[in-house]
Amino acid sequence: MDAYEQYMQLALNEAVKAAEEGEIPVGAIVVCKGKIIARAHNETEKLNDVTAHAEMLATTMASAYLGGKYLNECTLYVTLEPCVMCAGALAWAQLGELVIGASDPHRGYSRLSPAVLHPRTKITTGVLAEKCGELVRQFFQSKR
């Protein structure tokens, strides 16, 4: 298992926590210079806040840890492709690298607004995609 997969597995652990709490199972990890500086999962139901996506919470935590709003030396690992709102926030944070597990054909930024990320953000997709996607599929199947 390479470093991308190891960090994505940690993001998946966060996504499992979200599912256990009745949240859409999305998890995120922020790594800066080889150190995990933030980890989060969706908390929209818990906080009654539509903006409480894993990426938004992890970005806020990482910025607080670093003492600044720019994450240009950081990598965000997220189990599901960010929505346009989250991608916009990542653009404003000037995220260095975005690593995505499963794509989101319904609400993912790449379908709706592919140019929204900062032009210097490196993007890697498909890391543990099957595991990440299966968790979301199982969650929604259990809701039907």
C-alpha positions in Angstrom: 0.0 0.0 0.0 1.5 3.3 -1.1 1.3 6.6 0.9 -1.8 7.8 -1.1 -3.6 4.6 -0.2 -2.5 4.8 3.5 -3.8 8.3 3.9 -7.0 7.6 2.0 -7.6 4.6 4.3 -7.5 7.1 7.2 -10.0 9.3 5.4 -12.1 6.2 4.9 -12.0 5.6 8.7 -13.4 9.1 9.1 -16.1 8.3 6.6 -17.1 5.2 8.5 -17.5 7.4 11.6 -19.8 9.6 9.6 -22.0 6.6 8.6 -22.2 5.4 12.2 -23.5 8.8 13.1 -26.1 8.8 10.3 -24.2 11.2 8.2 -23.4 10.8 4.5 -20.1 8.8 4.7 -17.4 11.2 3.6 -14.1 11.6 5.3 -11.1 13.9 4.9 -7.5 14.1 6.0 -5.1 17.0 5.6 -1.4 16.2 5.4 1.3 18.9 5.5 5.0 18.0 5.2 4.3 14.4 6.1 2.2 15.1 9.2 -1.6 14.7 9.5 -2.8 18.2 10.7 -6.6 17.7 10.4 -9.1 14.9 10.1 -12.9 15.3 9.7 -16.1 13.7 8.5 -19.4 15.0 7.4 -21.4 16.6 10.3 -24.2 18.3 8.5 -26.9 16.5 10.5 -25.1 16.8 13.9 -24.4 20.5 13.5 -27.6 21.3 11.5 -25.3 23.0 9.0 -25.4 22.4 5.3 -21.8 23.6 5.0 -20.4 21.1 7.5 -18.9 18.8 4.8 -15.8 16.9 5.7 -13.6 19.0 3.4 -14.8 22.3 4.9 -14.3 21.1 8.5 -10.8 19.7 7.6 -9.8 22.9 5.8 -10.9 25.0 8.8 -9.0 22.7 11.2 -5.8 22.7 9.0 -5.9 26.5 8.7 -6.3 26.8 12.5 -3.4 24.4 13.0 -1.1 26.3 10.6 -2.2 29.8 11.8 -3.0 30.9 8.3 -5.6 30.5 5.6 -3.4 29.1 2.8 -2.9 25.4 2.4 -0.5 25.5 -0.6 1.9 23.1 1.1 -0.9 20.6 2.1 -2.6 17.6 0.6 -6.3 16.9 1.2 -7.4 13.3 1.0 -11.2 13.0 0.6 -13.2 9.8 0.0 -15.8 11.4 -2.3 -15.2 14.1 -5.0 -15.9 17.5 -3.5 -19.0 19.5 -4.4 -18.7 22.9 -6.0 -18.9 24.6 -2.5 -16.0 22.6 -1.1 -13.9 22.9 -4.3 -14.4 26.7 -4.2 -13.2 26.8 -0.6 -10.2 24.7 -1.5 -9.5 27.1 -4.3 -9.5 30.1 -1.9 -7.2 28.1 0.4 -4.9 27.5 -2.5 -4.7 23.8 -1.7 -1.4 22.2 -2.9 -2.9 18.8 -3.8 -6.3 17.2 -3.8 -6.5 13.4 -3.6 -10.0 12.0 -4.3 -11.3 8.5 -3.7 -14.6 8.0 -5.5 -16.0 10.4 -8.1 -19.4 11.9 -7.6 -21.3 11.9 -10.9 -24.2 13.8 -9.4 -22.8 16.7 -7.4 -19.0 16.5 -8.0 -17.3 19.7 -8.9 -15.6 18.2 -12.0 -19.0 17.7 -13.7 -20.6 21.0 -12.6 -17.6 23.4 -12.5 -14.4 21.7 -13.5 -12.3 24.9 -13.4 -13.2 25.9 -9.9 -10.0 24.7 -8.2 -6.9 26.8 -7.9 -4.8 26.4 -11.1 -1.8 25.2 -9.2 -3.7 22.5 -7.2 -2.4 19.0 -8.2 -5.3 16.6 -8.6 -5.1 12.8 -8.1 -8.3 10.7 -8.5 -9.4 7.2 -8.0 -7.4 6.3 -4.9 -9.2 3.4 -3.2 -12.2 4.4 -5.4 -14.0 1.1 -5.1 -13.9 1.1 -1.3 -14.8 4.8 -1.1 -17.7 4.4 -3.5 -19.0 1.2 -2.0 -19.4 2.9 1.4 -21.5 5.7 -0.1 -23.6 3.1 -2.1 -24.3 1.0 1.0 -25.3 4.1 3.0 -27.9 5.2 0.5 -29.2 1.7 -0.1 -29.8 1.4 3.7 -31.8 4.6 3.5 -34.2 3.3 0.8 
